[in-house]
Amino acid sequence: MSKISYKDAGVDINKGNDFVQQIKPHIKATKTDGVIGGIGSFAGAFKMPSNYKNPVLLSATDGVGSKLKLAINSGKFDTVGIDLVAMCVNDIICNFGKPLFFLDYYATGKLDTNEAGLVVKGIADGCIESECALVGGETAEMPTMYKDGDFDLAGFCVGVAEMDEIDRTQKVKEGDLIIAWSSSGIHSNGFSLVHKILFDKLNMKFDDIFDGKKLIDILLEPTKIYLKQFLENQKYINALSHITGGGLVENIPRVLPDGLQAIVYKEKIKTPQIFKLFSKYVQTDELYRTFNMGVGMAVICNSKNAKHILKNRDSYIIGEITKGQKGCKLI
């Protein structure tokens, strides 16, 4: 009787090993001073920084969601890795942390090393921009779980912060201003609704020109990484809010103390055209709870410090902090 191999079951161990060798240059490019050892150990090792008085480790995990399906269907794989890093790193900096290292999980039905290589290169590019090291990851080939061509991504970031800097709610005061740091587009939230509007209802195509660009390029524009802006302005910032799922109305209150509310003026937001298209088909409240509407980060600062943050051309005032029930009002 003939024997059955793992490859017969749909999993090619040799291809997986070859893939690890293929991506090693991308991983090496992210190496920072804290990295101990290299790829091949059972765990990634990283030396704790010595320039902190009372260091605390921060952790964040996220994915790219159904934006991945657009990458798969369009055959464009070079940006979703950046999204993966950005969604984690942008959360870390909201607690005034500096990213240290990153790990990824790539699961697929059948490993395509060319496609997966582009994804990992994007992850490495995001890590380089975030000044953190890609210290490890996992590639899983699971033909009984995923259809051919499908894959999923998850990312895990660890950062470090000073203990007394983590809780930003104590820093926010009445009279503080809310400054928008512009998003690069839709980022990585709401793509199930995007698909419903653009492709199910409007029957649009990837190559359709919208606002001067191919639609697919607008949709797959990677999530902006805000680390450099944060580091340049850290001493002027009271609190940061990463505007992801839930939008402004649900994310800004996460950094507010009881007794204070955020007032955001919708007419002050520089809203990209793609969101204005969505507004024709989605209720306003739903729109602002699903998408960032052009605000990738909401920065809360003392009015005297606003001038420093506003030097960045992608920064502008959208609201203020007032007394009231904790929450965010859009007016």
NUTORDO-826679 format. One record per residue (C-alpha): x, y, z; residue number from 1. Coordinates in steps of 0.25 Angstrom, whole numbers, plus 5000, padded with zeros to 4 digits. Layout:
 east north   up seq
    X     Y    Z NUM
...
***
This chain:
 east north   up seq
 5000  5000 5000   1
 5006  5014 4996   2
 5009  5023 5007   3
 5003  5037 5008   4
 5012  5049 5010   5
 5009  5063 5017   6
 5011  5069 5003   7
 5000  5060 4998   8
 4991  5066 5009   9
 4994  5080 5003  10
 5006  5084 5012  11
 5020  5086 5006  12
 5030  5086 5017  13
 5042  5089 5007  14
 5035  5100 5001  15
 5032  5106 5015  16
 5047  5105 5018  17
 5051  5111 5005  18
 5042  5123 5008  19
 5049  5125 5021  20
 5062  5127 5014  21
 5055  5136 5004  22
 5051  5146 5014  23
 5063  5146 5023  24
 5069  5159 5016  25
 5056  5166 5018  26
 5057  5162 5033  27
 5071  5166 5034  28
 5068  5180 5029  29
 5060  5183 5041  30
 5070  5179 5051  31
 5072  5189 5063  32
 5082  5189 5074  33
 5073  5182 5084  34
 5072  5169 5075  35
 5079  5157 5081  36
 5082  5146 5071  37
 5076  5143 5058  38
 5065  5136 5051  39
 5064  5121 5054  40
 5063  5120 5069  41
 5050  5116 5076  42
 5047  5130 5081  43
 5052  5144 5077  44
 5061  5151 5087  45
 5062  5166 5090  46
 5070  5173 5101  47
 5062  5183 5109  48
 5067  5197 5107  49
 5075  5203 5118  50
 5071  5218 5116  51
 5058  5217 5124  52
 5056  5220 5139  53
 5043  5211 5141  54
 5041  5204 5128  55
 5028  5196 5125  56
 5026  5187 5113  57
 5014  5190 5104  58
 5007  5180 5095  59
 4998  5182 5083  60
 4992  5172 5073  61
 4983  5174 5061  62
 4981  5170 5046  63
 4977  5176 5033  64
 4963  5170 5032  65
 4955  5169 5019  66
 4965  5179 5013  67
 4973  5166 5010  68
 4962  5162 5000  69
 4964  5174 4992  70
 4979  5171 4991  71
 4977  5156 4988  72
 4966  5160 4977  73
 4975  5171 4971  74
 4988  5163 4972  75
 4995  5175 4979  76
 5002  5170 4991  77
 5013  5180 4994  78
 5005  5189 5004  79
 4997  5181 5013  80
 5009  5177 5022  81
 5011  5192 5024  82
 4996  5193 5029  83
 4999  5181 5039  84
 5010  5188 5045  85
 5003  5202 5045  86
 4991  5197 5053  87
 4999  5191 5064  88
 5010  5202 5065  89
 5000  5214 5065  90
 4993  5207 5077  91
 5006  5206 5084  92
 5009  5221 5083  93
 4996  5225 5088  94
 5001  5220 5102  95
 5014  5228 5099  96
 5022  5215 5096  97
 5033  5213 5086  98
 5032  5201 5078  99
 5043  5191 5080 100
 5040  5178 5072 101
 5029  5172 5064 102
 5025  5158 5060 103
 5015  5153 5049 104
 5006  5141 5046 105
 5003  5138 5032 106
 4993  5127 5030 107
 4989  5122 5016 108
 4983  5110 5009 109
 4994  5108 4999 110
 5007  5116 5001 111
 5011  5125 4989 112
 5025  5129 4992 113
 5025  5141 4982 114
 5012  5147 4988 115
 5016  5144 5003 116
 5030  5150 5000 117
 5023  5163 4996 118
 5015  5163 5008 119
 5027  5160 5017 120
 5035  5171 5010 121
 5023  5181 5013 122
 5024  5176 5028 123
 5039  5179 5028 124
 5037  5193 5021 125
 5027  5196 5032 126
 5036  5192 5043 127
 5048  5200 5037 128
 5038  5212 5037 129
 5034  5209 5051 130
 5049  5207 5056 131
 5046  5194 5061 132
 5051  5180 5058 133
 5044  5168 5052 134
 5049  5157 5061 135
 5041  5146 5057 136
 5028  5140 5051 137
 5020  5128 5047 138
 5016  5123 5033 139
 5004  5113 5034 140
 5000  5105 5021 141
 4986  5100 5024 142
 4978  5095 5012 143
 4966  5090 5020 144
 4964  5104 5026 145
 4967  5113 5014 146
 4963  5113 5000 147
 4974  5114 4990 148
 4979  5128 4988 149
 4973  5133 5002 150
 4982  5137 5013 151
 4981  5144 5027 152
 4990  5153 5035 153
 4992  5156 5049 154
 5003  5165 5055 155
 5008  5166 5069 156
 5016  5178 5074 157
 5024  5180 5087 158
 5028  5194 5092 159
 5034  5201 5104 160
 5029  5213 5112 161
 5032  5220 5125 162
 5022  5216 5135 163
 5017  5230 5138 164
 5015  5233 5124 165
 5005  5222 5120 166
 4992  5227 5126 167
 4989  5240 5118 168
 4975  5243 5123 169
 4981  5250 5135 170
 4988  5260 5125 171
 4976  5264 5118 172
 4970  5277 5123 173
 4958  5286 5120 174
 4962  5296 5109 175
 4971  5287 5102 176
 4971  5286 5087 177
 4968  5274 5078 178
 4977  5274 5066 179
 4976  5264 5054 180
 4987  5257 5048 181
 4982  5254 5034 182
 4980  5239 5030 183
 4986  5234 5017 184
 4972  5229 5014 185
 4963  5218 5019 186
 4974  5211 5026 187
 4969  5197 5031 188
 4955  5198 5036 189
 4942  5197 5030 190
 4945  5189 5017 191
 4933  5180 5018 192
 4925  5193 5016 193
 4934  5198 5006 194
 4932  5186 4997 195
 4917  5186 4999 196
 4916  5201 4994 197
 4926  5201 4983 198
 4925  5187 4977 199
 4912  5181 4981 200
 4904  5194 4980 201
 4911  5203 4970 202
 4918  5192 4962 203
 4931  5199 4961 204
 4944  5193 4956 205
 4958  5193 4961 206
 4963  5201 4950 207
 4952  5212 4950 208
 4958  5225 4952 209
 4953  5233 4964 210
 4959  5246 4969 211
 4970  5245 4959 212
 4975  5231 4963 213
 4971  5216 4960 214
 4961  5212 4971 215
 4969  5200 4975 216
 4981  5209 4978 217
 4972  5218 4987 218
 4967  5206 4994 219
 4980  5199 4997 220
 4987  5212 5001 221
 4994  5207 5014 222
 4991  5212 5027 223
 5000  5223 5031 224
 5010  5221 5042 225
 5011  5232 5052 226
 5023  5229 5060 227
 5032  5240 5054 228
 5021  5251 5057 229
 5019  5246 5071 230
 5034  5246 5074 231
 5036  5260 5068 232
 5024  5265 5077 233
 5024  5256 5089 234
 5027  5267 5099 235
 5015  5276 5094 236
 5004  5265 5094 237
 4995  5262 5105 238
 4988  5250 5099 239
 4987  5242 5086 240
 4976  5235 5080 241
 4977  5225 5069 242
 4965  5226 5060 243
 4961  5212 5056 244
 4948  5204 5057 245
 4938  5213 5064 246
 4943  5225 5058 247
 4945  5238 5065 248
 4933  5237 5074 249
 4938  5224 5081 250
 4953  5225 5081 251
 4955  5240 5086 252
 4947  5237 5099 253
 4957  5226 5102 254
 4967  5236 5106 255
 4958  5246 5114 256
 4956  5246 5129 257
 4942  5246 5135 258
 4935  5260 5134 259
 4942  5264 5121 260
 4936  5263 5107 261
 4942  5265 5093 262
 4935  5274 5083 263
 4939  5272 5069 264
 4934  5281 5058 265
 4931  5272 5045 266
 4933  5284 5036 267
 4947  5286 5040 268
 4951  5272 5036 269
 4958  5271 5023 270
 4950  5259 5018 271
 4956  5251 5006 272
 4947  5250 4994 273
 4945  5235 4996 274
 4938  5237 5009 275
 4929  5248 5002 276
 4925  5237 4992 277
 4921  5228 5004 278
 4913  5238 5010 279
 4903  5237 4999 280
 4899  5223 5003 281
 4902  5223 5018 282
 4895  5230 5029 283
 4904  5241 5035 284
 4905  5234 5049 285
 4909  5221 5043 286
 4919  5227 5034 287
 4926  5234 5046 288
 4926  5221 5054 289
 4932  5212 5043 290
 4942  5221 5037 291
 4953  5231 5041 292
 4948  5241 5031 293
 4962  5247 5029 294
 4967  5247 5043 295
 4977  5236 5046 296
 4981  5241 5060 297
 4974  5251 5069 298
 4984  5259 5077 299
 4980  5266 5090 300
 4989  5277 5094 301
 4990  5290 5103 302
 4986  5302 5094 303
 5000  5308 5097 304
 5006  5296 5091 305
 4998  5295 5078 306
 5007  5304 5070 307
 5018  5294 5071 308
 5009  5282 5066 309
 5003  5290 5055 310
 5016  5292 5048 311
 5014  5279 5042 312
 5006  5282 5029 313
 4997  5270 5032 314
 4992  5275 5045 315
 4980  5284 5047 316
 4970  5288 5059 317
 4957  5280 5059 318
 4952  5282 5073 319
 4953  5285 5087 320
 4952  5279 5101 321
 4941  5284 5110 322
 4933  5281 5123 323
 4922  5270 5121 324
 4919  5256 5121 325
 4931  5247 5116 326
 4929  5245 5101 327
 4931  5251 5088 328
 4921  5261 5081 329
 4921  5263 5066 330
 4915  5276 5063 331
***
